[in-house]
Amino acid sequence: DSGVTQTPKHLITATGQRVTLRCSPRSGDLSVYWYQQSLDQGLQFLIQYYNGEERAKGNILERFSAQQFPDLHSELNLSSLELGDSALYFCASSPHSTNEKLFFGSGTQLSVL
Amino acid sequence: DQQVKQNSPSLSVQEGRISILNCDYTNSMFDYFLWYKKYPAEGPTFLISISSIKDKNEDGRFTVFLNKSAKHLSLHIVPSQPGDSAVYFCAASLQTGANNLFFGTGTRLTVIP
């Protein structure tokens, strides 16, 4: 158990809809990261937050947004969903923000039908 | 543009023998490298890391080698055990401070009893 909690584990929705994925980092970790893993692909970095502030941005679509709350949990909002958004979405956390390993949650499997 | 590449999608090794997983990268600004292991339905778990100032790091049965001039790193597992069967991801981070990791596409290791 990494200590990172992601909910829900599975999500099935329709095209055009909006969903919210939730992540609770390990106790004491200030950084939260979101990754997307599509079929047979590596993990693609989406966005990082550190202590409530956006720290780094990767290949995140404009239809996607995220935030980190004062209690350090984070939410990833995906809107106007398309079939191609179907993927495994991972959240990870780390104590700080530089040169350290990340601890991953077990992921949210999103299926857009 | 895939900055971290794992060109072997799969590898099969007999139990007790050595497993060698390879990874190449293109960005010379990467200064921290990690290997993660992933079992089905779980998030990636950290295995071993190496800083760019070193060329070798060892942890039990796992050793990571870094060749900066060739932009190549490898993970050696000796001896391989059936429980090592998983997908292994190579990852790298930049010197710039943000800790987002760039992942390869993974190599599926199967250790045959």
Contacts between the chains, C-beta under 8 A, distances in Angstrom:
chain1	res1	chain2	res2	distance
A	2	B	43	6.3
A	2	B	45	6.9
A	4	B	43	7.3
A	31	B	99	6.4
A	33	B	99	7.6
A	33	B	100	6.2
A	33	B	101	7.8
A	35	B	103	7.7
A	40	B	105	7.3
A	41	B	105	6.2
A	42	B	2	7.5
A	42	B	4	7.5
A	42	B	6	7.9
A	42	B	89	6.6
A	42	B	103	4.2
A	42	B	104	5.4
A	42	B	105	4.1
A	42	B	106	6.1
A	43	B	44	7.2
A	43	B	89	6.9
A	43	B	91	8.0
A	43	B	101	7.8
A	43	B	103	4.2
A	44	B	103	7.7
A	45	B	100	4.6
A	45	B	101	6.8
A	45	B	102	6.9
A	45	B	103	7.8
A	48	B	98	6.3
A	48	B	99	6.9
A	48	B	100	5.2
A	55	B	98	5.6
A	55	B	99	7.9
A	56	B	98	3.7
A	56	B	99	7.7
A	56	B	100	4.8
A	58	B	100	6.2
A	90	B	43	5.6
A	90	B	44	7.4
A	92	B	43	7.6
A	94	B	99	6.1
A	96	B	99	7.6
A	97	B	97	7.0
A	97	B	98	6.6
A	97	B	99	5.0
A	98	B	97	5.1
A	98	B	98	7.4
A	98	B	99	5.3
A	99	B	31	7.3
A	99	B	32	4.7
A	99	B	51	7.7
A	99	B	93	6.3
A	99	B	99	6.6
A	100	B	99	6.4
A	101	B	34	5.9
A	101	B	46	4.4
A	101	B	49	6.1
A	102	B	46	7.3
A	102	B	99	7.3
A	102	B	101	6.3
A	103	B	46	7.1
A	104	B	36	7.8
A	104	B	43	3.4
A	104	B	44	4.9
A	104	B	45	7.1
A	105	B	43	5.2
A	106	B	41	7.0
A	106	B	42	5.5
A	106	B	43	4.8
A	107	B	43	5.6
